[in-house]
Amino acid sequence: MIQNCYESSIWVKQFDNSNEFNQDVLNTTKAISATTPKPVADHNVDLWVSDNMQTIRSYFMEGFKDLCSTYNEKADFDIDSMNMVNPMKHGDFKSCHNHDVIDAFGVYYVNESDEGGKLRLYDPRFLSKKSFSQGPYIEIKPRTGLMVIAPYYVWHEVTPYLGNETRYSLICNMVFNNVT
């Protein structure tokens, strides 16, 4: 008998919002970023400041609930206490990391570029995999309205961004309220 013991589920969904919606979210994100101390991505912020941002909050809720269901976890969690704007400028990257103080993380791409800045999600066994492997990571190209949600233990990084315009993403972290 073969059991799948260590597979990792990742939630990925493309939201097809109107151009007006996307522009409003971009403008709101820029305004939040402008009033946040530098470096912006190191500071928790209140993202849910407008109706369209509340819509994105509902997208995160949907994704985190689906992820909980996949892992047979009770969907009793908080997503309002650890959120960030992540502006990527030319040459920026995020080195490989995971998160030990949260239970899941999510990213929503506010705008896109073809100039790098791809999200790499690593198989949690990537440091020791030698066989029975499809490769150590999957690579996701950011697109406006794309959301990716994964468990905390999934190592990830962002490749160097080479665009001239700042690319923005919204980071939403999920923490279970009552862990037993």
PAKOLTOR-727891 format. One line per 8 residues: number of its first residue (from 0); their letters; for each residue x, y, z of N, C-alpha, C. Coordinates in steps of 0.02 Angstrom, whole numbers. Last residue first. Example, Ala and Ser with C-alpha at 12.3 -4.5 7.8 and 13.67 -1.06 7.14 Angstrom:
<recs>
1> SA> 642 -112 354 684 -53 357 645 2 394; 660 -284 390 615 -225 390 660 -165 390;
</recs>
This chain:
<recs>
179> TVNNFVMN> -232 1164 962 -235 1113 1015 -181 1060 1006; -246 1333 940 -209 1274 919 -210 1225 977; -349 1450 898 -343 1402 952 -309 1339 927; -324 1530 784 -342 1560 848 -331 1513 906; -191 1523 666 -248 1491 698 -260 1523 766; -151 1651 555 -133 1619 618 -196 1587 647; -91 1707 400 -145 1676 437 -117 1641 498; -46 1855 313 -26 1797 351 -84 1773 394;
171> CILSYRTE> -30 1928 159 -77 1916 214 -57 1851 248; 35 2051 57 51 1991 95 2 1986 153; 21 2112 -103 -6 2116 -36 8 2049 -2; 140 2188 -214 99 2131 -193 76 2144 -121; 196 2287 -350 168 2281 -283 132 2215 -274; 336 2350 -433 284 2299 -433 261 2288 -361; 388 2500 -504 380 2462 -443 322 2412 -451; 466 2492 -664 410 2515 -623 405 2471 -561;
163> NGLYPTVE> 570 2418 -719 582 2487 -701 527 2517 -658; 616 2247 -674 574 2298 -705 592 2368 -681; 678 2143 -614 719 2186 -657 679 2239 -693; 694 2052 -467 648 2091 -508 688 2142 -548; 757 1893 -430 770 1964 -440 720 1996 -489; 628 1785 -358 687 1796 -399 697 1871 -411; 582 1751 -197 563 1789 -256 628 1804 -294; 545 1596 -112 587 1654 -126 558 1690 -186;
155> HWVYYPAI> 505 1475 15 491 1513 -45 540 1571 -51; 453 1326 97 506 1374 84 491 1410 18; 316 1294 190 339 1293 120 391 1348 110; 266 1310 316 329 1273 309 355 1269 237; 141 1373 312 199 1410 336 266 1375 320; 50 1335 160 66 1325 230 133 1358 248; -7 1464 44 29 1402 60 39 1396 136; -79 1546 -94 -81 1534 -22 -49 1466 -8;
147> VMLGTRPK> -89 1672 -213 -57 1609 -196 -57 1604 -120; -178 1757 -339 -168 1745 -268 -138 1676 -258; -180 1881 -464 -162 1813 -445 -150 1809 -370; -199 2012 -501 -257 1974 -477 -242 1902 -458; -73 2016 -620 -122 2056 -583 -182 2013 -565; 46 1888 -593 -3 1920 -638 -51 1960 -595; 206 1813 -577 154 1858 -550 111 1887 -606; 235 1646 -608 244 1713 -635 188 1758 -609;
139> IEIYPGQS> 308 1527 -507 245 1560 -525 260 1631 -548; 384 1372 -505 394 1443 -514 330 1473 -539; 423 1244 -389 381 1268 -443 391 1344 -446; 570 1144 -351 524 1199 -341 477 1207 -401; 646 1029 -378 645 1055 -310 595 1112 -298; 565 895 -468 605 956 -466 598 987 -397; 498 783 -450 481 820 -511 523 884 -517; 574 635 -386 562 707 -383 543 734 -451;
131> FSKKSLFR> 646 520 -351 573 523 -343 549 595 -340; 799 589 -281 761 548 -329 686 554 -313; 845 680 -193 892 657 -244 856 617 -298; 817 802 -73 788 762 -127 841 744 -179; 857 885 30 884 817 29 857 774 -28; 798 1010 16 869 1006 36 899 937 30; 662 990 -15 710 1010 -67 783 1004 -48; 547 956 50 603 909 55 661 928 10;
123> PDYLRLKG> 451 1050 18 482 1053 85 540 1005 94; 478 1123 -137 456 1061 -105 489 1061 -36; 461 1300 -144 503 1239 -142 466 1181 -109; 411 1418 -254 388 1380 -197 424 1313 -198; 453 1573 -313 473 1502 -313 449 1471 -247; 390 1701 -407 385 1668 -343 405 1595 -352; 487 1818 -501 443 1759 -498 446 1729 -428; 555 1931 -544 516 1935 -483 467 1877 -476;
115> GEDSENVY> 549 1973 -720 573 1935 -663 527 1942 -603; 470 2061 -805 541 2072 -791 565 2036 -728; 341 2077 -837 375 2019 -868 450 2019 -852; 232 2119 -704 286 2137 -749 315 2073 -778; 84 2182 -620 129 2130 -646 183 2161 -690; -1 2219 -465 16 2234 -535 70 2185 -556; -39 2143 -355 -77 2203 -371 -64 2225 -443; -54 1981 -304 -16 2025 -348 -60 2082 -372;
107> YVGFADIV> -53 1920 -145 -97 1943 -198 -58 1993 -239; -8 1784 -43 14 1842 -81 -37 1855 -136; -6 1710 120 -37 1721 55 -9 1783 23; 33 1578 235 45 1644 206 10 1649 139; 0 1500 394 -2 1501 321 11 1572 297; 39 1517 525 17 1450 504 11 1445 428; 186 1597 597 118 1598 568 100 1527 548; 315 1583 635 270 1616 682 198 1623 656;
99> DHNHCSKF> 397 1532 537 382 1489 594 334 1521 645; 410 1525 365 385 1564 421 368 1518 479; 554 1525 256 488 1502 274 467 1542 336; 656 1574 114 637 1575 184 571 1538 194; 772 1642 1 733 1583 20 720 1582 95; 758 1820 -23 795 1757 -18 750 1702 10; 687 1921 -139 676 1895 -71 711 1828 -68; 745 2068 -224 729 1997 -222 715 1979 -150;
91> DGHKMPNV> 772 2210 -330 748 2180 -268 735 2105 -277; 802 2262 -455 855 2230 -418 833 2196 -353; 678 2385 -449 730 2354 -490 786 2326 -446; 565 2344 -314 597 2390 -360 652 2353 -397; 418 2294 -246 479 2268 -275 504 2320 -326; 329 2310 -95 349 2342 -158 415 2312 -183; 214 2236 -9 281 2217 -30 297 2251 -97; 126 2269 136 133 2286 66 205 2268 48;
83> MNMSDIDF> 59 2149 254 110 2194 229 99 2212 156; -7 2089 409 -13 2101 338 36 2155 316; -61 2024 539 6 2024 509 2 2029 433; -195 2029 580 -143 2056 624 -73 2059 593; -299 1969 511 -298 2042 515 -239 2071 553; -333 1839 509 -292 1863 452 -283 1939 455; -356 1702 615 -352 1774 610 -309 1792 549; -470 1560 620 -406 1593 613 -413 1668 608;
75> DAKENYTS> -536 1417 600 -542 1467 653 -475 1504 656; -568 1298 522 -557 1365 493 -572 1419 545; -482 1153 567 -539 1196 581 -523 1267 557; -411 1050 440 -402 1096 497 -466 1137 505; -391 966 330 -437 946 385 -424 986 449; -322 1019 226 -282 988 279 -325 964 338; -427 1071 151 -382 1022 120 -342 984 173; -476 1168 240 -517 1110 223 -474 1054 194;
67> CLDKFGEM> -371 1261 238 -389 1226 300 -428 1163 285; -383 1302 104 -322 1269 127 -335 1230 192; -509 1364 109 -498 1305 66 -436 1266 87; -479 1468 198 -529 1418 216 -521 1355 174; -384 1539 122 -363 1508 185 -414 1456 208; -466 1578 12 -407 1536 3 -385 1501 67; -565 1657 75 -583 1599 34 -524 1551 28; -484 1758 131 -525 1714 174 -544 1650 137;
59> FYSRITQM> -433 1818 15 -388 1784 62 -427 1736 107; -555 1869 -33 -517 1820 -73 -469 1781 -28; -584 1961 67 -629 1902 58 -596 1849 15; -482 2052 43 -483 2016 107 -527 1954 100; -527 2100 -78 -466 2059 -78 -461 2021 -12; -637 2171 -27 -647 2116 -75 -586 2070 -77; -570 2267 45 -611 2218 82 -627 2158 37; -520 2338 -61 -472 2302 -19 -509 2251 25;
51> NDSVWLDV> -640 2392 -106 -603 2346 -149 -550 2307 -110; -676 2473 5 -719 2418 -16 -681 2368 -59; -529 2500 110 -579 2521 60 -621 2460 41; -436 2447 197 -457 2516 208 -509 2541 158; -355 2332 242 -427 2328 224 -462 2396 231; -225 2333 286 -237 2332 214 -310 2345 196; -129 2401 402 -200 2386 393 -214 2391 318; 33 2323 419 -11 2378 401 -83 2354 398;
43> NHDAVPKP> 194 2289 481 124 2270 477 82 2331 463; 346 2305 391 298 2334 438 227 2307 426; 435 2270 295 450 2248 363 398 2271 414; 406 2329 174 388 2259 182 403 2231 252; 463 2459 188 391 2449 191 373 2377 206; 602 2499 288 577 2465 228 504 2443 237; 500 2646 307 543 2605 265 584 2558 309; 329 2667 363 402 2675 371 441 2627 327;
35> TTASIAKT> 197 2712 254 227 2661 296 302 2672 302; 143 2794 160 137 2816 230 167 2765 279; 162 2730 39 192 2796 48 190 2819 121; 84 2614 52 157 2609 49 190 2676 65; -44 2668 44 -23 2634 105 53 2631 108; -36 2716 -89 -48 2763 -34 -28 2732 33; -19 2597 -161 33 2649 -163 26 2698 -105; -142 2537 -131 -80 2505 -109 -23 2556 -109;
27> TNLVDQNF> -228 2625 -196 -234 2617 -124 -169 2587 -96; -187 2604 -329 -182 2671 -299 -184 2667 -223; -217 2466 -342 -149 2490 -351 -140 2558 -318; -357 2470 -324 -315 2432 -277 -242 2454 -282; -391 2548 -437 -407 2572 -370 -364 2537 -317; -349 2462 -539 -317 2527 -532 -330 2556 -463; -436 2352 -519 -363 2343 -514 -327 2410 -504; -561 2415 -545 -547 2384 -480 -471 2379 -470;
19> ENSNDFQK> -541 2450 -680 -555 2502 -630 -540 2476 -560; -527 2326 -741 -470 2373 -742 -479 2427 -689; -604 2198 -638 -605 2250 -690 -542 2292 -686; -528 2036 -606 -563 2097 -586 -561 2147 -643; -511 1883 -595 -516 1926 -653 -560 1986 -636; -396 1796 -502 -457 1835 -498 -457 1884 -556; -329 1639 -496 -327 1701 -534 -395 1735 -529; -258 1547 -364 -319 1567 -400 -308 1635 -434;
11> VWISSEYC> -194 1415 -272 -179 1466 -323 -243 1482 -360; -133 1336 -133 -195 1364 -162 -175 1420 -209; -49 1185 -111 -41 1257 -122 -105 1281 -156; -6 1050 -10 -58 1082 -50 -45 1157 -51; 119 933 -11 100 1000 12 50 1030 -36; 145 766 48 127 812 -6 106 879 24; 184 664 131 213 730 139 200 776 81; 114 542 106 124 567 174 145 640 177;
3> NQIM> 18 439 24 49 505 12 55 539 79; 50 267 30 16 324 59 54 387 40; 29 110 -42 65 173 -45 22 227 -15; 42 -59 0 0 0 0 45 62 0;
</recs>
